[in-house]
Amino acid sequence: VAFIGLKNTYTGHTLCDKDAPLLLESVTIPEPVISVAVGTESRKELEKLHQSRKKNGLEDPSFSVRTVERTNETIIAGMGELHLEILVDRMLREFKVEANIGAPQVSYRETIRGKAKGEGKFARQTGGKGQYGHVVIEMEPGEPGSGFEFVNKIVGGVVPKEYIGPAEAGMKETCQSGVIAGFPMIDVRVTMIDGSYHDVDSDQLSFELAAKLGFKSAAKKAGAVILEPIMKLEVLTPEENMGDIVGDLNRRRGQLSDMGDRSGSKVIKATVPLSEMFGYVTTLRTLSSGRATSTMEFSHYAETPSNISEEVIAAAKGTVNA
């Protein structure tokens, strides 16, 4: 069955008889793991970029967009090199957006490995009404996939309720830009345990700023680390090319998980860091004279080796300085 002209129907919607309602299980959308920076030079081009983002996002839920405040760049993210190439091509071809497209970048993450206590105090006096906010927090690793979790254990009114929300918002915002290299921080549990306020000088902004300082302080003491996306890879290849392909995967920090047979060919299953997989399709074609095929999907995030972390942090700082 085919329908045309459906203006308010998008990916994930279920079509059914209104007298016999039916709801199918929703599609599971993996987290985007690769991104490119998009820059425009005029307001007109920026408006066209927003239009393309909106339409692409409705049609493709795995497409995401965010703005990096420190650089004012628009970052579009997807599931792989080909996915991003298609998104960018549509943006340029269908919406006629004149934009500068950066090189693909891996979507790293940050997290913590230990527990720590942090304190943030923001105090400013300018002659008139000043600003004052003070929070004390405990930070610990959260459950895998939990993202950012906030717990309020303030008792006795040491911090008024109207300042708890701004403090949480400040920490959540800091979580989005991390503390090591500017990548979003995941799986972190923060408990607000103490603080203080001033009857005249305290306001919501002061507590938001104090919470940001406390979050950064605790995260650095809790052993913040860089995480990289790990991909599940499956390669279908003739047997005679198997050795070369396995050797190449080993050079890419790949971990073999299974090897078998399928339809007269060999099947290689492995997990490989996404950062090592740029241009893999071309390499695979060369190693197998065009006879091998591969599929790849996101598996999980894992801590990067120390030498890779140093390179990622250095590259991130270099981008900011530039």
Helices and strands as residue ranges (DSSP letters): E 34-39, H 43-59, E 64-68, E 73-78, H 81-93, E 100-101, E 105-106, E 109-112, E 116-124, E 131-141, E 148-152, H 161-177, E 188-196, H 204-221, E 224-237, G 239-241, H 242-251, E 255-262, E 265-273, G 274-276, H 280-287, E 293-303, H 306-321
